[in-house]
Amino acid sequence: MAKPFAPHIEEVSPKQFMLKFFSPRTGRLRIEQSFSAAGPFSPFMQQKTISRGENQFHFKFNEKTDGYLNIQWH
């Protein structure tokens, strides 16, 4: 996605990540996990409510052992 809507993920400390993005409307965030880039993906955490404007979510993830994430919001 184009800025300002493009998500930004930052590792804030070892295995601790912050997802930051701007949403033009309220909705739901869904993060799914898979051990293969091709899937299948399953829920990584409970869906979160997103607000209109800037959103921040913190989560734990170990890239070496937890595989891949699929991040969606609507």
C-alpha positions as CSV (number, residue, x, y, z in Angstrom):
1,M,0.0,0.0,0.0
2,A,1.1,3.6,-0.6
3,K,2.0,5.9,2.3
4,P,0.4,7.1,4.5
5,F,-1.6,3.8,4.6
6,A,1.4,1.4,4.4
7,P,2.0,-0.6,7.6
8,H,5.3,-0.2,9.5
9,I,6.6,-3.1,11.6
10,E,9.5,-2.4,14.0
11,E,11.3,-4.7,16.4
12,V,11.3,-2.7,19.6
13,S,13.2,-5.3,21.6
14,P,14.3,-8.9,21.0
15,K,11.2,-10.8,19.8
16,Q,8.9,-7.8,20.6
17,F,7.4,-6.0,17.6
18,M,5.2,-3.0,17.1
19,L,2.9,-2.7,14.1
20,K,1.9,0.8,13.2
21,F,-0.5,1.9,10.4
22,F,-3.0,4.6,9.5
23,S,-6.6,3.5,8.8
24,P,-9.2,5.8,7.1
25,R,-12.0,4.0,8.9
26,T,-12.7,1.7,11.9
27,G,-12.5,-2.0,11.4
28,R,-10.8,-5.2,12.5
29,L,-7.1,-6.3,12.5
30,R,-6.4,-10.0,11.8
31,I,-2.9,-11.5,12.1
32,E,-2.3,-15.1,10.9
33,Q,0.7,-17.3,11.2
34,S,2.2,-20.1,9.1
35,F,5.4,-22.2,9.1
36,S,5.4,-21.9,5.3
37,A,5.2,-18.8,3.2
38,A,2.6,-20.5,1.1
39,G,0.4,-21.3,4.1
40,P,-1.9,-22.6,5.4
41,F,-2.3,-19.7,7.8
42,S,-4.1,-19.9,11.1
43,P,-4.9,-17.2,13.7
44,F,-1.9,-15.8,15.5
45,M,-3.8,-13.7,18.0
46,Q,-7.3,-12.5,18.6
47,Q,-8.7,-10.0,16.2
48,K,-8.2,-6.4,17.4
49,T,-10.4,-3.4,16.8
50,I,-8.8,-0.7,14.8
51,S,-9.7,3.0,15.0
52,R,-9.9,5.7,12.4
53,G,-6.4,7.3,12.3
54,E,-3.1,6.0,13.6
55,N,-3.1,2.5,15.2
56,Q,-0.3,0.7,17.2
57,F,-0.2,-2.9,18.2
58,H,2.5,-4.7,20.1
59,F,3.1,-8.5,19.9
60,K,5.7,-11.2,20.5
61,F,7.1,-13.1,17.5
62,N,10.3,-15.1,17.0
63,E,11.1,-15.0,13.3
64,K,13.4,-18.0,13.5
65,T,10.9,-20.4,15.1
66,D,7.4,-18.9,14.4
67,G,7.5,-18.7,10.6
68,Y,5.6,-16.1,8.6
69,L,2.8,-13.6,9.4
70,N,-0.1,-12.5,7.2
71,I,-1.5,-9.2,8.4
72,Q,-5.0,-8.0,7.2
73,W,-7.3,-5.2,8.2
74,H,-10.7,-4.2,7.0
